[in-house]
């Protein structure tokens, strides 16, 4: 049962699409304070757990820290970070005598103090007094999640080829560089389905343009790549370059489709192209206009897109420049203290994505004029909605790959996400593992991290271990930054080790795709914490570095340097599946604690008792997979397989399900 409570005059985010009448009673369970904005507090006992918050740091159980949901561009995030790229205000609270969910539908900052300031209290607060609060009651965590997912709509479903292995780097600077990437993968028979075009394929970073010198005849190049089974996936940034003669800029200015400053002029900020304007994606006409531009690239053969810099990311604007200059001027001629230095350093060091910038521009929406900071979390969501609706209009019978960096609940209907600019840190493997269930709770099923890490320097063992997790994430993309070590698999010693791991991914695709589709169609989770499946098992409830994938598989990846293996807890008898040099061996293991040796070039996962999973033979692209000939492994006798054409929208057809038996 889901109930809605109204505070003030909320902005209609369209996160919840089911019609739910407002309640006249007070919000249950929480004590409410309106002294400074809105504050909801709840007493917690020692065993109570709080799950959710989508893309956020630390554990699956969020207890013990504070979090803020304000879409942030922070590539250097650590455990101390409070905001990441997404804003996902849904939590499930498990207490001794009840379990319930809460969604705070508010497009500006919401703070979650989860037993941090006070070890026995949950406090949710916001300066914004306009929001919807939804309470979802149920008997189990799964029941609450399914009710919430039913209210926010079905998750995005990508084309099947998007479950293949993909390669990206900021930046491949020419078609010849991409040809070389594809050639090396094909020579070594390392599977590959797509290569990404980062910002350098554009003419001076201008959206929907092509650098003719290095990427001329992109349509012909897309055909050339498609003949080798490779799709090209370009990036699209949020900022539109200010330049006379650039049609996107001139159209946007003429039609008033850009966000405005306080004086009503198009807001200016610096991003990759230099000074830019931001399309007003909260304006339906502007959203339709920008979305229609994607057809420029689909007409050239592009079948997927990555939306980036859409928090929106801002390097600086006149607002922050003026504030910095004022600060320097105030300090000039005075005795300069260490406190002055620290204050000035804080201002100068935080000019990107600062409060002055986000407070300095406005949106014209059907609900009125809003300052950006009050609706900030909706920007990336509506940019990606713009793209999805434009792609649907361009080719209504075709699924496109689409994912975004910034997000809010509701965007899950239009695309997936990747979890932002991470680093080649061992801790970021574990961080990815723990964020996956929370994203699923909020509807985001097509998710993944930059495998190997985007920033810093990736080592061979780190990439091998990260791929061993990445073969189970729907989005499987190796991605690195300009100026870092190249980390394509073929650049390391013994590339056959990488080939074997990626081959296993392709062998698993019939299972992974089936479980993804079941989760999407039923409002279920693809990534499940052990705590959700084994709520009476205290060890399982506190094990956060192992996950269930669908209904049959458990994973326990290695995420520490120089490890010879790891400790694994089996909450029931399971079958261990070990892949070494491309060969699979199965070993029955009993419930309990085990140390499992896992070499760098090995993958070990576990099949639950009485379950079976399908495997196919590997191939170098998803289109070459033979899903008609499958092998069932595990102690179970059957598996319900989902198959469709991989491109259309006939999801509910019962013929898509087929019962496989040994």
PyMOL commands that set and color helices and strands:
alter all, ss='L'
color gray80, all
select helices_A, chain A and resi 141-152+160-163+175-188+199-201+212-215+218-226+247-255+284-292+295-298+318-331+338-348+355-358+372-394+411-413+426-441+460-470+489-491+496-522+530-533+538-541+622-624+654-656
alter helices_A, ss='H'
color red, helices_A
select strands_A, chain A and resi 2-7+31-33+38-43+49-52+65-69+86-87+90-94+99-105+110-114+121-126+131-138+165-169+194-197+231-237+239-241+269-271+274-278+304-308+316-317+362-365+368-371+401-404+407-408+416-418+447-448+450-451+476-480+527-529+547-549+553-555+565-570+574-580+583-589+592-597+603-608+612-615+631-634+638-642+657-661
alter strands_A, ss='S'
color yellow, strands_A
deselect
rebuild
show_as cartoon
